[in-house]
Amino acid sequence: MLSDLRYALRAMARNRGTTAIAAFALALGIGANTAMFSVLNAALLRPLPFKDPGRLVWIWMTNPSRNLPQAFMAYWQFDEWRRQAKSLESASAYRPGAVNLVVGSEPERVDTMWVNASFLPLLGVQPVLGRNFSPEEDRPGAARVALLNYGLWQRRFGGDRGVIGKSVLLDSQPCTVIGVLPKDFAISRDTDLYLPLASPSTRASPAGWSVGVYARLKPGATLQRAENEINGYYRQLEKDMPHIKGWQVRLWGMR
C-alpha cells in the first residue's frame, strides 16, 4: 500500500494540471451530492418534529380571478368556520410580525408570531420551561405574556431558568415571560417570540388582523372533505356579503 501511495504521489506531481482538474471535479461532485441530500432529507425524508404530522394542514384563501393563489383571511371568518368544520380536530390562526424587545437597557428588533392558545397543543409541543398560553390570555384586554424561542432565551437571557415570570418591554409595553420552547422547535420561519393573538374582530365589527391558519385533521378525515366543509361556509356567506364571491380556501399538508 505504501508503494502504491508513493507511485500515485509521483504520478500526480508529474501531471499537476490533470490532478487539479480531477480534484476539483471530485470536490464539486461531493459538494453537490451533499447539498442535494441535505435538502431532500429536510424536505422529504426526515419527519416533521410534531405529533402525528400527517394530519397537520396549512389553510390559505385563494382567488384565481384576482390571481391570488395564497392569501390570509379575516380573523372573524376563521373564528366562524372553525366551529363548523367537522373534519378538523383543532385549528389556530397566526400572524407574523416584529417588535422591539428591551431586556435591561439593550433593545433588539425580533421576529414574532401571534398565535391562538390552541397553537402548541395542535402541534403536540410542550414548552421545555414554563407553560403554554391559557385561553384567558388569548382574549382582548388580557395581561401581556410571551413564549421565548430557545435561541433567544440563550442569547439574551443566558439560559437563565429563572426567566419565567420576568418582565420585558415589547414596543415599550411590559410583557411577562411564561415559557421557553424546545431547542428544535421551528415552524415556517425563524421566530424569536410567540404572543397570544387575542383578536377582537367579529362579523359585526370586522376590523382586525388578517391571519393564516394551521389545523389538525380528525383521524380518518381527508383534505378534500375539510376543504369542502369550509368552502360551504363561504358559499353561505356570499348570500349576505356578495363582495367575497370568488374566494375559496385551499388546504395543503403541512410538509
N, C-alpha and C positions, 0 to 999 in steps of 0.2 A: 504493500500500500504506500509506503514512503517513497519507494522507487517510482511508482506511478505518479505520485504527487509532485516529485521533483521534475519528472518529464513534462507534466501538464504546465507547471510554472514556467519552465524554459520555453515551451511552445507558445504560451501566452505572451511572454516577454518578446519573442521574435515577431509576433503578429499583434501588436498593440491595438491597431485600428479595429481589427476583427474582434478582438477581445472586448474592446469598449462597446462596440455595437451589440455584441451578444449579451453583455452585462446589462446594457440599457434596455434591451428587449425583454430580458428576464424580469428586471425591476418593474417595467411598465406592466407586463402581464400579471405579475404577482400583486401589484398595487390595485390594478383594475379588478382582479378577481376578489380581492379582499373587500374593496368598496362595494361591489355588487352583492357579495354575500351579506355584508353588514346591513344594507338596505333591505334585502329580501328577508333576512332574519327578523328585523324590526317590524316590517310591514306584513309579512305573510306567515312566518314560521312561529315566532315567539307569541304565546297567548297574551292578550291584554291583561294587565295586572289588577283585574277586578273580578268580583264574584260572578260566576256564570256569564261570561262576556257575550256569549252567543245570543242572549236575549236583550242586549243593550242596543238602543237605536238613537239616531240623531234625527230631529224633525225640523224641517225648513218649510217656509212658504215658497211658492213658485208661481209665476205668471208669464206663460210663454208669449202672450200677446204683447207684453211690455218688455220682452227679452230679459226677464229676471229669473234666472234658474234657481237662485238661492237668496232668500231674504228673511229677515227677522219678522216676527209677528207682534201685534199689540198684546201687552200683558193680560188685559181683560179678556181677550179672545182665548188665550191659553187657559186662563183660570176657569172659563166656562166649559170648554170642550174636554178638559181633563177629567171632569166629573162624569162625562157622558161616554167616554171611550172605554168600553167594557174589556177591550183586549189589552189594556195597559195595566200593569201591576202598580206602577208609580211613575211620576214624572217630576222634573224640576226645570224651571226656567233659569236662564243665566244671562248675564250681560257683562262683557269685558270692559275694562276701563283702566284708569291710573289715578293715583292720589299722591300727595306729598306726605311722606312719613317722617316724623321727627321723633328721634329717640335721644333723650338728653337735650343736647343743643345741636345735633347733627341732622340736617334734612337730607332726604333722598326721594327721588321720584320712583315709585314702584308700581308694577303691574298688578291689577286687582281683578277679581271676578266676583260679581254679586250673584248669589245663588239662593234658592229656597232651602229651608231646613231639611227637605227631603233629599237633597243632593248627595250627601255622603252615604246615607242608608241605601239609596238607589244603586250606588256603585258597590256597596258592600265594603266600604272603607271605614276604619276607625282611627281617630287621632292617636298618635303614639304618646301624647301627653295632653291632659285636659279632656275636653269633651266637645261634642258637636253643638251646632246651633239648636235651640229649642224652638218649637212652633211659636211660642210667645215672642221670641226675639225676631221672628220673621214677620213682624207686623208694623205698620206705620206708627211712629212715635215711641217705639221700644228703645231701650238703652242700647248704645252702640257697642258692638262686640266684633271680634275678628279672630280668624284662624290663620296661623302663620305657616307658610311653606317651610319645609325643613331647612333649605338652603338659607333663607332669610333669618331663621332662628339661629343658625350657626354664625352667619356673617355679622348680624347686627346685635345679637344678644349673647354671643359666645357660647351657645348651647346651654345657657343657664336654665335649669329645671324650675327655678323659682320665677320664671317669666309669667306663669299663669296668674291672672289677677292683676298684672301690672297695667298701667295706663300709658298709652302713647297718643301722639297727636296725628290725626289724619285730616289733611286740609284744615288745620288749625282747630279741629274739634277733638275732644278727648274720646278715646275708644279703649275698651278693656280687652286684653288678650285672654281668650278662653281655651285655646288649644293649639297643638302643633301637629302637622300632618306627617305621614310616613316619608322616609327618605326617597323612596322610589315612586312616590305619587306624582303623576303629571297627567293632564288631560287637555289636549288641543293647543296648549301654549304654555310658556313658562310664566306661571302666575305666582306672585310673591305673597299676596294676601287674599283671603276669601272673606266676604262680608255678606250679611243677610240681605236679600233682595228687597223684601218689605214694600212691594209696590202697592199704592192705594188705588190704582185705576180700576174703573168699572165701566159697564156699558153706558150707564147714565152719566158718568164722569170719566171719559176715556183718556184724559191726559195722563201720560205715564210713559214708562220706558218701553222700547221695542226689545224683544228678547228672542234668543234661540232656546231650543228645548232638547234636553236629554230625557229618555224614558226607558223603562224596562217592560218588555212584553210579558204577559202572563204565560205560564207553561202551556205549550200547545198552540198559542196564538201565532199568527203569521204577520209579516209586514203588510201584506196586501189587505188583510182583514182590518188591521188597526187603521191603515190609511183610509179605507172606505168609511169607517165609522167617523173619523174626524172630518173628512170631506162632506159627509152627510150633514154634519153640524153647519158647515159653511153654506151648503145649498139652502138650508132653512134660514140662515142669517141673511141671505141675499134678498129674501122677501121683504124684510124690514130695512135693509141697508143695501140698496142696489149698487152703490159705489164700490163694493167689494167683489162684484161679479168678475169672474175670470181668475180669481185667486183660488189656489188649492194647496194642499200640503203634500209633501213627499217625505217618505221615511227611508233612511239608509241604516244598514247595520253599522255599529259604531266603528268597526275596523275600516 
